[in-house]
Amino acid sequence: MKKSKPALIRIVQSDYIALLGVLLPLVFLAMYIAIAYFGYFPGLRGRDPIQGTEGAPLFLYGFIITLLIGVPVVIWRFKSIQNAFLNGMEVAGKIESISFFRDRGNVVYSYEYQGKSYSGGNAIMKTARTRALAPGMEIILVVYKNDPQRALIRDLYA
């Protein structure tokens, strides 16, 4: 059987940590551009707007710091998930519960691996793929060989 390969875009769409690693630098960059080039960033939730370029260095430093942290985090998550797909075992599982709050969610599932029952979960983002999941649904999980308590829902990443 040919093993599935995780796609980077699917990892970013489904994995909350990877999404933060991509999104935070982009937010700081957008704010830096708004202030440095347009000289204005509107006040949100009753706060005063940032005018002039006095706030630009803060957002530039924020961009650099989040980029230096975000890129390694995304690479780590990608390699970790890729490693699970390459070296892990596919097993049948069942969704026990799924819940969403705004754009984030949590899915809990159960499965058997090498004759032992496990229960696990993943923090997920609310997408068309994750909204299609429902309690009681049969799924395919990729179980980490060295740590069978950890698993990923195959169809969210491949």
N, C-alpha and C positions, 0 to 999 in steps of 0.2 A: 504494500500500500504506500502510495506517495504521500510524504508528509507535507502538511500545509505550511506556508511561509507567512509570517505576519507582515503586514504592510505598514510602513511608518505613518501614513495618513490615518489608517484605522486605529493605530495605537494612540495617536494624539486625539482622535475623536472619542475614543472609549475610555482611555485611562486618564483619571483626574490629575495625577502627578505630572504626567507628560504634557497635558494641556497647560497646566500652570507654567511649566518650563518654557513653553512657546509663547504663551499669552502675556505674561508679565513684562518681558523685555519689549514686546510690541506696544503695550500700553504706555510704558515710560517713553519710548521713542516717539509715539504720536503726541504725547504731551510736550515733549521737548521741541518737536517741530512746530507745534501750535504756538508755543511761547517764543522760541528763538526766531522764527521767520515771520510770524503774524503779529507778534507782540501782545498777544491776548489769549487768555484761556478763561472761559466763562466760569462764574461762580456756581457751584452746585449745592443744592440743599440749603440755600440761604446764606452761603458763605460769600465773601467778597471775591470778585474775579481777580486773577493774577494778570497784572498789566505791566507793560515794559518787558525787559528781559532779565529782571532780577531773579526770577525763579528758574531760568533756563539751566544754570549749572546743576541745580539740585536734580532736575529730571535727566540731565545728561549723565550724571554720576549714578543715578538710579538705573538708567538703561545699561550702563557698563557693568554695574554690579549684578543686576538680574541676568544679563547676558552671560557673564562669567559663571554664574551659578546654574542658569537654565539650560545651557547647552550641554554641560556634563550630565545633568539630571536626565535630559531627554535621551542622550546617548546611553546612559546606564539603564534606563527603562527599556529602550529598544533592544539592547543587547541581552538584558535579563529575559525579556519576553521571547526574543529570538532563540535564546538558549533553551528555554522551556519547550518551544516548538520543535527544535532540532533533537533534543535529548529526552524529552518527556514522553509519557505514554498517554494515548487517547483512551478515555474511559467514558462510559455512559453515566449520566448524572440526572438529577431531577431538581428543578427550582423549587425551593421551599417557600421563599418570600421575595418580594421585590417592592421597593418603595422609592419614591422620588420626592424631593423638596426643591422646588424651582427647577434649575437645570442639572442638579446633581442627584445621584441615587445610590442605592445599595442593593445588591442582589445576594441572596443566601441560597446555597445549593447543597445537596448531599450526594455522595457517590461511594462506591466501593473500589478499593484498590488492593490487590493481593490478599483478598479475603477479609479485609478490615474496612469497617465503615468510617467515613469521614464526613465532616460538615465544614464548609468554608464559605467565603464571600469575597466580593470585589466591590470597591468603590467605582462607580461608573458615571458617565455623563449621559444626559437625556438626549438620545438620538433616535432616529427611526428604528434602528436595529435594537436598541435597548427597550424602546416602548413596545416592541413586538414580544418581549419576554413576558411570561405569565406564570404564576404559581402552578405547580403540577406539571409544567412543560418538561419533556425529555430533552436533554441537551448533551452535547459532546464536550467533555472537559479535557484539557491538556494538563496532566499532573506532573509536577516536578519529581523526577526519579529519586533524587537525594533527599527531598523533603515532601513526602506525599500529603502533608497537611496543606500544602499550597497547590492551587490549581487555577486555571484560567478557562473562561468560556471560549472555545475555539472560534466560533462563528463571529465573535465580536472583533477579533484581531486578524483573521485570515480572509 
